[in-house]
């Protein structure tokens, strides 16, 4: 293995160089304990795993130690959560542990916009980078096609019921659903950040051109179909969930589902191959499963239950990733993923950086493309100290779950010893272990202190418990998340949200669904401009979505959109292809 210098090379250059020594996927799988008939290769270096065969064969195996990686509230300066996930896997590998990781498949939206593909960075990356970033084995394409097929079925039924008589419909064995075109629950999806498609009108033209209606697009990974992929435990489970998706309401206010539209079977047909998790590897050759999608602010944002169940049977330590900060990513891991899977974690890692804590401490606004203020490059203990209030809030969230927290101080070369010492003291006083890690610069060798802290935390007993029970009133569950996790003083509900809650409370099944909040990831509050640990604020819930298939109640807080926008300086401006080799350059 050639030594690469991340201070001199971009991430895509490091990944491209590291791909020269990648293990063939057959070797990677065999070393992990996967049989030949359980591996479904996609080329030389990646594949899918037949999860049904693996879990059936190993169902008697003891589960590995289960570790979730989360972070402080994100800032434009970055915290390196995916990088830390990969770095921790590499560090545990250096300690000769049988270890695996699970991360989420990147969306084309951030990949071609400003966030990048979230494969990690520096010497802690998931490879091969190009297929990872550009569609992988097609899971998101399957989600898009399954979701949009439901919209095709809905709009087609609206048109035919509008222009045809009951007699005509009966001859085609169609029952009139009497769908209310003003009460449509779903939009179309596309896997880009396309703000121009948020609100559109469809069906323009003649009566044969569709039903005239207001509609729009959301980003693909916010689809309920993706949520189902995240939480499904089997093909049967997925098939059952697919039929419970609420696409609209009829004129009597009753839900119209994909089963009513008779499209749920065809939607599941699109998703069969996507149900198997994808197998990739770290730069240092440990297995990484990539499955389900990102965006814990507008989706569940977890690597899949299936991926974790497979890995927990094959490894001694398994590291899984949750989206964004502990207030939304870890909270959903805790109260949705663990609730539905029955899995109990041993440890949670909260990633923080000195620079991000300085911003939470009141540091100058960071504007992409403009030089970084000197406050972020020089020692400033006052900003770090104030910013640690945000870190402590996330530690307290993890502790409320009963899990042992470990703070990873993801070190940058400008960080000083005094700044690091201050963060360690704050973390330890809040009841967490703290470890400095330099995995971006040194790979697994730089993550040994973090790996040791995680091993120690996993050896301690914990008292894992959910934040709320399903029988509590919906408003109480939302208020508990807002007050005990976000730090709000209370919650206000719009009339529309309260009307929907009242309707859900009358449904014996839906009223017990877990809560999957839609909220900005850029603040503990609903306002992305408020950093640190806000006090004296109230969470406004403007709407309630119902994910009948995934089994979620989805409150929408603040003005967050399910379709992000593309920036003025998107990443696609720097992505290209080497016309001699065909290799993609510029991905990050």
SVG drawing of the C-alpha trace seen along z (x, -y; Angstrom):
<svg xmlns="http://www.w3.org/2000/svg" viewBox="-73 -37 77 59">
<polyline fill="none" stroke="black" stroke-width="0.4" points="0.0,0.0 1.5,-3.4 1.5,-6.1 -0.8,-9.0 -0.7,-12.5 -4.2,-14.0 -2.7,-17.5 -1.4,-17.3 -4.2,-15.4 -7.9,-15.9 -10.2,-13.1 -11.1,-11.8 -7.3,-11.6 -6.7,-9.6 -9.6,-7.3 -8.5,-6.8 -5.0,-5.9 -6.3,-3.6 -8.5,-1.7 -5.3,-0.3 -4.9,2.0 -8.6,2.7 -9.5,6.3 -11.6,8.1 -15.2,8.3 -15.0,12.1 -11.9,11.9 -13.5,9.1 -16.7,11.2 -14.9,14.4 -12.6,12.8 -15.7,11.5 -17.4,14.9 -19.8,14.6 -20.3,17.8 -20.0,17.7 -23.7,18.2 -24.5,15.3 -22.5,12.8 -24.0,11.1 -21.1,9.4 -21.4,6.1 -18.1,6.0 -14.8,6.7 -14.9,4.6 -18.5,4.3 -21.5,6.4 -24.7,7.1 -25.3,9.6 -28.2,12.0 -29.3,11.0 -31.9,13.7 -29.3,16.5 -26.8,14.9 -29.2,14.1 -30.8,17.6 -27.4,19.3 -26.1,17.2 -29.3,16.7 -27.8,18.5 -24.7,16.3 -24.2,13.8 -24.6,10.2 -21.6,7.9 -21.0,4.9 -23.3,2.2 -22.0,-1.4 -23.8,-4.4 -21.9,-7.4 -23.6,-10.8 -22.4,-14.4 -22.9,-17.9 -25.1,-20.2 -23.6,-20.6 -22.0,-23.8 -20.6,-24.8 -17.2,-23.9 -18.0,-20.2 -17.7,-17.7 -16.6,-14.6 -19.2,-12.1 -18.9,-9.8 -15.1,-10.2 -15.2,-9.3 -17.4,-6.2 -14.9,-4.9 -11.9,-6.0 -13.3,-4.1 -13.8,-1.0 -10.2,-1.3 -8.9,-2.0 -10.7,1.1 -9.2,3.0 -5.8,1.9 -6.6,3.2 -7.2,6.6 -10.9,6.5 -13.3,8.2 -15.2,5.0 -17.6,3.7 -19.3,0.4 -22.7,-0.6 -23.2,-4.0 -26.0,-5.4 -26.0,-5.7 -25.4,-9.2 -28.1,-11.2 -27.4,-12.8 -28.7,-16.0 -25.7,-16.8 -23.2,-14.9 -23.7,-17.4 -24.4,-20.4 -22.4,-21.5 -22.2,-18.6 -20.5,-15.9 -21.1,-12.2 -20.3,-11.5 -17.8,-8.7 -15.5,-10.0 -12.4,-11.9 -8.6,-11.9 -7.3,-8.5 -10.7,-7.3 -12.9,-6.7 -15.2,-4.2 -14.2,-2.9 -14.6,-2.6 -15.7,-6.2 -17.1,-6.7 -19.8,-3.9 -20.5,-4.8 -21.2,-8.4 -22.9,-7.8 -25.8,-5.4 -24.0,-2.4 -26.1,0.7 -29.3,-1.3 -31.1,-1.3 -32.1,-5.0 -33.2,-4.5 -35.5,-1.7 -36.9,-4.0 -37.6,-6.7 -39.3,-4.3 -41.4,-2.7 -42.5,-6.0 -43.3,-7.6 -45.2,-4.6 -47.6,-5.3 -48.0,-8.9 -48.7,-7.5 -51.4,-5.3 -52.9,-8.1 -53.0,-10.7 -54.2,-8.1 -57.1,-7.1 -58.0,-10.8 -58.2,-11.3 -60.2,-8.2 -62.7,-8.7 -63.2,-12.3 -63.9,-11.6 -65.7,-8.2 -68.9,-6.9 -69.3,-4.3 -70.5,-1.8 -67.3,-2.3 -65.1,-1.8 -67.1,1.3 -66.4,2.9 -62.7,2.6 -63.2,3.9 -62.3,0.5 -64.1,-0.8 -64.5,-4.6 -62.2,-5.8 -63.6,-9.4 -60.1,-10.9 -60.1,-14.5 -57.6,-16.3 -57.2,-19.0 -56.0,-16.4 -53.0,-14.7 -50.4,-13.4 -47.6,-12.6 -45.5,-14.5 -43.2,-13.1 -39.5,-12.5 -36.2,-13.1 -32.7,-12.6 -31.5,-16.2 -31.8,-19.5 -34.3,-21.2 -36.1,-24.1 -37.9,-24.9 -39.9,-21.7 -41.1,-22.2 -44.5,-23.5 -45.8,-22.8 -49.1,-22.3 -49.7,-19.1 -52.3,-18.0 -52.2,-21.1 -53.7,-20.5 -56.8,-18.6 -58.8,-16.0 -56.6,-13.2 -53.5,-14.9 -54.2,-14.1 -56.0,-15.7 -55.3,-19.3 -53.9,-19.7 -51.3,-21.4 -48.4,-19.1 -44.6,-19.1 -41.4,-17.2 -39.5,-16.2 -35.9,-14.8 -35.9,-11.0 -34.4,-10.1 -37.2,-11.8 -39.6,-9.3 -41.6,-7.0 -40.3,-4.2 -36.8,-5.0 -38.0,-5.0 -39.5,-1.5 -36.2,-0.3 -34.5,-1.6 -36.8,0.2 -38.0,3.3 -36.8,6.6 -37.8,9.0 -39.4,9.0 -42.7,9.9 -42.4,7.0 -41.6,4.7 -44.5,6.0 -46.9,5.4 -45.6,1.9 -45.8,1.0 -49.5,1.5 -50.1,-0.8 -48.6,-4.0 -51.2,-6.8 -51.1,-8.6 -54.2,-10.8 -57.6,-11.1 -61.1,-10.7 -63.8,-13.3 -65.0,-11.8 -61.5,-12.3 -60.6,-8.6 -57.1,-7.5 -56.5,-6.2 -53.5,-3.8 -51.3,-2.2 -53.3,1.0 -56.5,-0.8 -54.8,-1.8 -53.6,1.8 -50.0,0.6 -48.3,1.9 -47.3,5.2 -45.7,3.5 -43.9,1.0 -42.5,3.9 -41.3,5.5 -39.1,2.5 -37.6,2.8 -36.7,6.6 -33.1,6.2 -32.7,3.0 -33.5,4.9 -30.1,6.6 -27.4,4.3 -24.3,3.3 -20.8,4.4 -17.9,2.0 -14.7,1.4 -12.6,-1.1 -9.3,-2.2 -7.7,0.2 -9.8,3.2 -12.5,3.6 -16.1,4.4 -18.7,1.5 -22.3,2.1 -24.0,-0.8 -27.8,-0.8 -30.7,-3.2 -30.4,-7.0 -29.3,-10.2 -31.1,-13.4 -32.2,-12.8 -33.7,-16.3 -36.4,-15.3 -36.2,-11.5 -35.3,-8.8 -31.7,-9.1 -30.3,-5.7 -28.4,-2.9 -30.8,-0.1 -32.0,2.4 -31.2,5.2 -27.6,4.0 -27.1,3.8 -28.6,7.2 -26.3,8.8 -23.2,7.1 -24.0,7.9 -23.9,11.6 -20.7,11.4 -18.6,9.1 -17.4,8.6 -17.8,4.8 -20.2,3.1 -20.3,-0.7 -23.4,-2.2 -24.0,-5.9 -26.9,-8.2 -27.6,-11.4 -26.6,-14.9 -26.6,-15.8 -27.7,-13.7 -30.9,-15.8 -32.3,-14.3 -30.1,-11.5 -29.4,-9.8 -32.9,-10.5 -34.3,-8.6 -31.8,-5.8 -32.9,-5.6 -36.6,-5.9 -37.4,-4.6 -34.7,-2.3 -34.0,-0.5 -37.7,-0.4 -38.6,1.3 -35.6,3.6 -35.4,4.6 -31.6,4.0 -29.8,2.5 -26.7,0.4 -23.6,0.6 -22.1,-2.9 -22.7,-6.1 -19.9,-8.3 -20.6,-12.1 -18.2,-13.7 -17.1,-17.3 -14.4,-19.6 -12.7,-22.6 -13.7,-24.8 -17.4,-23.8 -17.6,-24.4 -16.1,-27.9 -19.0,-28.7 -21.5,-27.4 -19.7,-29.6 -20.5,-32.7 -17.7,-32.7 -18.0,-34.7 -20.4,-33.6 -18.8,-31.3 -19.6,-32.0 -18.6,-29.3 -16.0,-30.6 -14.8,-33.4 -11.6,-33.1 -12.0,-31.6 -11.9,-34.1 -8.7,-34.0 -10.9,-33.0 -11.1,-29.5 -7.4,-29.2 -6.0,-30.6 -6.5,-29.6 -9.7,-31.0 -10.6,-29.3 -13.6,-31.6 -15.3,-30.5 -14.6,-26.8 -15.8,-27.0 -19.1,-28.6 -19.5,-26.2 -19.2,-23.2 -22.7,-24.0 -23.9,-22.5 -21.7,-19.4 -23.0,-18.9 -26.6,-19.0 -25.9,-16.1 -24.0,-14.2 -27.1,-14.6 -29.3,-13.3 -27.3,-10.1 -27.2,-9.6 -31.0,-9.9 -31.1,-6.7 -29.0,-4.9 -26.2,-4.4 -22.6,-5.1 -21.3,-8.2 -17.9,-8.7 -16.9,-12.1 -14.6,-12.0 -12.6,-15.2 -11.9,-15.1 -8.6,-16.9 -7.5,-19.5 -3.9,-20.7 -4.7,-24.2 -6.3,-22.9 -4.2,-23.7 -3.5,-21.5 -5.3,-23.9 -8.4,-23.8 -8.4,-20.0 -7.9,-19.9 -10.9,-22.2 -13.2,-20.0 -12.0,-16.8 -12.7,-18.4 -16.2,-19.5 -17.1,-16.1 -15.8,-14.2 -17.7,-16.6 -20.8,-15.9 -20.3,-12.1 -18.7,-11.0 -15.4,-9.6 -13.4,-11.8 -10.8,-10.7 -8.7,-12.7 -8.7,-11.2 -6.6,-12.0 -8.1,-9.4 -8.4,-11.9 -4.6,-12.4 -3.4,-9.0 -6.2,-6.5 -6.6,-3.7 -3.4,-4.5 -4.8,-8.0 -8.0,-6.5 -6.4,-4.1 -7.3,-6.3 -10.9,-6.5 -11.0,-2.8 -9.8,-2.1 -12.3,-4.4 -15.1,-2.8 -14.0,0.7 -14.0,-0.3 -17.4,-1.9 -18.8,1.2 -17.6,3.3 -19.6,1.3 -23.3,2.2 -25.9,-0.2 -29.6,-0.8 -31.0,-1.4 -34.5,-2.7 -36.8,-4.5 -37.8,-8.2 -41.5,-7.5 -44.0,-4.7 -46.4,-4.3 -49.6,-4.7 -48.9,-8.3 -50.9,-11.0 -49.3,-12.2 -48.9,-15.7 -47.1,-14.5 -44.6,-12.4 -43.8,-15.5 -43.5,-17.7 -41.2,-15.2 -38.8,-15.2 -39.0,-19.0 -38.4,-19.6 -36.1,-16.8 -33.9,-16.5 -34.1,-19.9 -34.4,-22.0 -37.6,-23.8 -39.9,-25.3 -42.9,-23.8 -44.6,-23.2 -47.3,-25.1 -49.4,-23.3 -51.0,-25.0 -54.8,-24.4 -54.0,-22.1 -51.5,-20.0 -54.0,-19.7 -56.7,-18.6 -54.5,-15.9 -53.4,-14.8 -57.1,-14.5 -57.8,-12.3 -54.7,-10.1 -55.8,-9.7 -59.0,-8.1 -57.0,-5.5 -56.2,-2.5 -53.1,-1.6 -51.7,-4.9 -51.9,-6.7 -49.2,-4.4 -46.6,-5.0 -43.3,-6.5 -42.6,-10.1 -40.2,-11.0 -39.5,-14.8 -38.8,-17.0 -36.6,-19.8 -33.6,-21.8 -30.3,-20.0 -28.4,-23.4 -29.7,-24.2 -31.1,-22.5 -34.1,-24.8 -36.3,-25.1 -34.3,-28.2 -31.1,-27.3 -29.6,-30.7 -29.5,-30.0 -26.3,-28.2 -25.1,-26.8 -27.7,-25.7 -30.8,-28.0 -33.0,-28.8 -36.4,-30.3 -37.9,-29.2 -40.9,-27.2 -41.1,-24.7 -43.8,-25.5 -45.3,-22.4 -46.9,-23.5 -48.0,-20.2 -48.3,-16.4 -47.5,-13.9 -48.5,-10.3 -46.2,-7.5 -48.6,-4.5 -46.2,-2.1 -43.0,-3.0 -45.2,-3.4 -44.2,-7.0 -46.0,-10.1 -44.1,-12.9 -44.4,-16.4 -43.0,-19.2 -41.4,-22.0 -40.6,-25.4 -40.2,-26.2 -38.1,-23.2 -38.6,-21.9 -38.6,-18.3 -36.8,-19.5 -33.5,-21.2 -32.2,-23.9 -29.0,-23.9 -26.5,-26.5 -24.8,-29.2 -21.5,-27.2 -22.5,-23.6 -20.1,-20.7 -21.1,-19.6 -19.0,-22.5 -15.9,-20.6 -16.8,-17.0 -15.6,-15.7 -14.2,-12.6 -10.7,-11.8 -11.3,-11.1 -8.2,-8.8 -9.0,-6.5 -12.7,-7.1 -12.1,-7.8 -14.3,-10.4 -12.5,-13.2 -13.7,-16.0 -16.0,-13.9 -15.7,-14.5"/>
</svg>
